[in-house]
Amino acid sequence: MSFKIHEPYFVDDLVVYFINEKEALVTDYDCRWELRASEDRCECCTFRFRSRVKPGFVCRHIDAVRRMKQQS
C-alpha cells in the first residue's frame, strides 16, 4: 500500500483522506463538501441518482479513490 491511512492526498481538484484501507473521505480542494467514498460507493447525489439509471456509473469521488488505490 503506497498511501497512508489518515494522510491527505491531492487527486486533481479533490483531497482523498483514507479513514481505513477500503474507505476515504473525499473533499473538494476548497473544503465545500466532504463525502465518504470507496471503490464502488459514494454518498454524492450524482452517484446515488446516476447509478440507478446506469449501473456501473463511477463519479469523480470513486474515481479518485480508485486512482489512489491503483498506485499502491
C-alpha positions in Angstrom: 0.0 0.0 0.0 1.7 3.3 -1.1 -0.9 5.5 0.5 -1.1 6.0 4.3 -4.3 6.0 6.4 -5.1 9.4 7.9 -2.9 11.3 5.4 -4.4 13.7 2.8 -3.6 13.2 -0.9 -4.5 15.5 -3.8 -6.1 13.9 -6.8 -6.8 16.6 -9.4 -9.1 19.1 -7.6 -10.0 16.6 -4.8 -8.4 15.7 -1.5 -8.6 12.0 -0.6 -8.2 11.1 3.0 -8.3 7.4 3.8 -10.0 6.5 7.1 -9.3 2.8 6.6 -8.0 0.6 3.8 -11.3 0.5 2.0 -13.0 3.9 2.6 -11.9 7.5 2.3 -13.3 11.0 2.9 -13.2 12.9 -0.4 -13.3 16.7 -0.3 -13.2 19.4 -2.9 -9.9 21.3 -2.6 -11.8 24.3 -1.1 -13.4 22.1 1.5 -17.0 22.7 0.3 -18.1 19.0 0.6 -16.8 16.0 2.5 -18.2 12.7 1.3 -17.5 9.1 2.1 -16.4 7.1 -0.9 -15.0 3.7 -1.6 -14.1 1.9 -4.9 -17.8 1.1 -5.5 -19.9 3.5 -3.5 -20.2 7.2 -2.8 -22.6 9.5 -0.8 -22.7 12.1 -3.5 -26.0 12.9 -5.2 -24.5 12.3 -8.7 -23.6 8.7 -7.8 -26.9 7.9 -6.0 -29.1 9.1 -8.9 -26.9 8.2 -11.9 -26.0 4.7 -10.7 -29.7 3.8 -10.7 -30.1 4.6 -14.4 -26.6 3.5 -15.4 -25.3 0.5 -13.5 -21.5 0.7 -13.1 -21.5 4.5 -13.1 -18.4 6.0 -11.5 -18.5 9.5 -10.0 -15.3 11.6 -9.7 -15.0 10.7 -6.0 -15.0 7.0 -6.7 -12.6 7.6 -9.5 -10.2 9.5 -7.1 -10.3 6.6 -4.6 -9.6 4.0 -7.3 -6.7 6.0 -8.7 -5.1 6.2 -5.3 -5.6 2.5 -4.7 -4.1 1.7 -8.2 -0.9 3.5 -7.2 -0.4 1.1 -4.3 
